[in-house]
Amino acid sequence: METFLPISYLNDFVFCPYSIYLHQVFDNNKEVVYTAKPQQRGKTAHQIIDTQNKPKNNILKGAYVLSNKLGVYGKIDTLYTKKQKLVESKFQIKTIYRGYLYQLWAQYFALTEMGFSIKELNFFSMRERQTIPIKIPGQVEFDELRAHIKKIARFNFESEINVNPVKCQHCIYAALCDKTNLDHVYA
Ligand code: SF4
């Protein structure tokens, strides 16, 4: 069986590689379910639309997407099928981190591989109700994304990592993490 990386790992790895390891340890059962689903569902546009996610009013929400070329799968936030617009919402966006872009690019490439046409990409910061347009990625971005995915796939999670206390304080795994004694701000 082919192995696919969750699209969410693309940002998690930029934030802290060790968070992926902890996610696997503490949330392993869910991953088994996730890895099975997109392989059944994600290969063509018709497949995902014909299963749980039928577009309502030309809006497709929370659909699974999969890219065989990149070896990733995940859920999109909102696709406006008629407007050919993909939107990823986050509670608050102060900075467009590279990891955010990797997630959105991966969703875009998966959708186009599945037969969708996308002409517009946006982030949406819910707190400020702000739309942030993102340039459509091309071959340069595809190559960068693929290199990032390969880096994750080959990463030795037992190697030393740089612990950044500022990140730890905003990491949901802080209470479980053996690399820090800090509590996260959500505690
Ligand atoms: S608590 Fe810190 S070191 Fe541990 S996974 Fe989170 S960010 Fe990484």
Residues whose N, C-alpha, C, O or C-beta is under 5 A from the ligand:
A	BS01	SF4	C16 Y18 S19 V163 N164 K167 C168 C171 Y173 A174 C177 K179 T180
